[in-house]
Amino acid sequence: MTTLETRDLTIRFGGHIAVNCVSCTFRPGELTAIVGPNGAGKTTYFNLISGQLRPTGGSILFDGADITQLSAPLRTRAGLGRAFQLTNLFPNLSVEENVRLAVQSAHGVHYDMLRPWMTRRDLIARADAILDEVALGGRRNVAATALSHGDQRKLEVALMMALEPKVFMFDEPTAGMSIDEVPVVLNLIAKLKQDSSKTILLVEHKMDVVRSLADRIIVLHNGQLVADGKPAEVIASPIVQEAYLGIAPGKSAA
Ligand SMILES: Nc1ncnc2c1ncn2[C@@H]1O[C@H](COP(=O)(O)OP(=O)(O)OP(=O)(O)O)[C@@H](O)[C@H]1O
């Protein structure tokens, strides 16, 4: 079964082809790491899938439906989860308020003067559980904008979890985090993996993170898909050794 598929997905910026005819399928219960050197097209590929960019060629299928022309918000509503950027959210609201709003949105609960949201104990409990999972319970009353970089990344993950998507897309989720903050996010992703109905895509530079989490690795290089397979096979392949890890054939990877 396939949740998500890109067919010959392509985008040109002027004369430069940032993503070049990438065909790939993503399945539930599988965490696919997307790796490749700087400028390989990983983030652009993510932006195409989540709808931040429109392709110049090819198509994207989600649950069998062609979503190539669907807006980013509609893709989110359909179940494609991409970590939010706090600038697009409510930076002056507290951590707790942000998570509650995301939970509320996921359950289709809108502002209702006759029924204050505080009566929805189930949704409040869900928001509290997510805050605990991302280890932000102690920061619940802090304005999102006042969080440390690491805590902001955790809040982004919390908001994505609150929306209960079918596909989770993580773009370097631990980038810029201090060493003691990293395990919280990695453990969260590992926990998400236990739900076999979820499809997880992870763009990641750190090979130790990729090794510990990935069921499969795809490699982008100059916008093209150059390798796709089990982590051990892909890491050992000559193209990854040379193009990505910068290791001459015949030598072993670190
Ligand atoms: N909006 C844009 N306009 C023009 N060129 C762009 C645009 N976005 C990306 N590019 C170019 O497309 C190529 C792929 O960039 P992208 O950010 O997707 O690479 P990446 O693999 O995510 O790199 P990194 O690992 O450094 O984040 C780069 O050459 C980049 O300069």
Ligand as a Chemical Component Dictionary entry (heavy atoms), coordinates in Angstrom:
data_LIG
# 
_chem_comp.id                   LIG 
_chem_comp.type                 NON-POLYMER 
_chem_comp.pdbx_formal_charge   0 
_chem_comp.three_letter_code    LIG 
# 
loop_
_chem_comp_atom.comp_id 
_chem_comp_atom.atom_id 
_chem_comp_atom.alt_atom_id 
_chem_comp_atom.type_symbol 
_chem_comp_atom.charge 
_chem_comp_atom.model_Cartn_x 
_chem_comp_atom.model_Cartn_y 
_chem_comp_atom.model_Cartn_z 
_chem_comp_atom.pdbx_ordinal 
LIG N1  N1  N 0 13.326 29.633 -4.573 1  
LIG C1  C1  C 0 14.454 29.278 -5.199 2  
LIG N2  N2  N 0 14.921 29.984 -6.244 3  
LIG C2  C2  C 0 16.043 29.618 -6.892 4  
LIG N3  N3  N 0 16.793 28.537 -6.546 5  
LIG C3  C3  C 0 16.382 27.806 -5.512 6  
LIG C4  C4  C 0 15.192 28.129 -4.773 7  
LIG N4  N4  N 0 15.033 27.191 -3.790 8  
LIG C5  C5  C 0 16.069 26.333 -3.904 9  
LIG N5  N5  N 0 16.868 26.703 -4.925 10 
LIG C6  C6  C 0 18.069 26.002 -5.369 11 
LIG O1  O1  O 0 17.710 24.645 -5.552 12 
LIG C7  C7  C 0 18.770 23.805 -5.130 13 
LIG C8  C8  C 0 18.280 22.819 -4.096 14 
LIG O2  O2  O 0 18.095 23.506 -2.849 15 
LIG P1  P1  P 0 17.552 22.783 -1.551 16 
LIG O3  O3  O 0 17.449 23.812 -0.477 17 
LIG O4  O4  O 0 16.334 22.027 -1.879 18 
LIG O5  O5  O 0 18.717 21.764 -1.237 19 
LIG P2  P2  P 0 18.918 20.862 0.059  20 
LIG O6  O6  O 0 19.290 19.519 -0.424 21 
LIG O7  O7  O 0 17.748 20.966 0.965  22 
LIG O8  O8  O 0 20.180 21.562 0.691  23 
LIG P3  P3  P 0 20.613 21.718 2.239  24 
LIG O9  O9  O 0 21.013 20.357 2.686  25 
LIG O10 O10 O 0 21.778 22.646 2.162  26 
LIG O11 O11 O 0 19.460 22.289 2.987  27 
LIG C9  C9  C 0 19.887 24.700 -4.649 28 
LIG O12 O12 O 0 20.806 24.893 -5.705 29 
LIG C10 C10 C 0 19.170 25.978 -4.314 30 
LIG O13 O13 O 0 20.019 27.099 -4.458 31 
# 
loop_
_chem_comp_bond.comp_id 
_chem_comp_bond.atom_id_1 
_chem_comp_bond.atom_id_2 
_chem_comp_bond.value_order 
_chem_comp_bond.pdbx_ordinal 
LIG N1  C1  SING 1  
LIG C1  N2  SING 2  
LIG C1  C4  DOUB 3  
LIG N2  C2  DOUB 4  
LIG C2  N3  SING 5  
LIG N3  C3  DOUB 6  
LIG C3  C4  SING 7  
LIG C3  N5  SING 8  
LIG C4  N4  SING 9  
LIG N4  C5  DOUB 10 
LIG C5  N5  SING 11 
LIG N5  C6  SING 12 
LIG C6  O1  SING 13 
LIG C6  C10 SING 14 
LIG O1  C7  SING 15 
LIG C7  C8  SING 16 
LIG C7  C9  SING 17 
LIG C8  O2  SING 18 
LIG O2  P1  SING 19 
LIG P1  O3  DOUB 20 
LIG P1  O4  SING 21 
LIG P1  O5  SING 22 
LIG O5  P2  SING 23 
LIG P2  O6  DOUB 24 
LIG P2  O7  SING 25 
LIG P2  O8  SING 26 
LIG O8  P3  SING 27 
LIG P3  O9  DOUB 28 
LIG P3  O10 SING 29 
LIG P3  O11 SING 30 
LIG C9  O12 SING 31 
LIG C9  C10 SING 32 
LIG C10 O13 SING 33 
# 
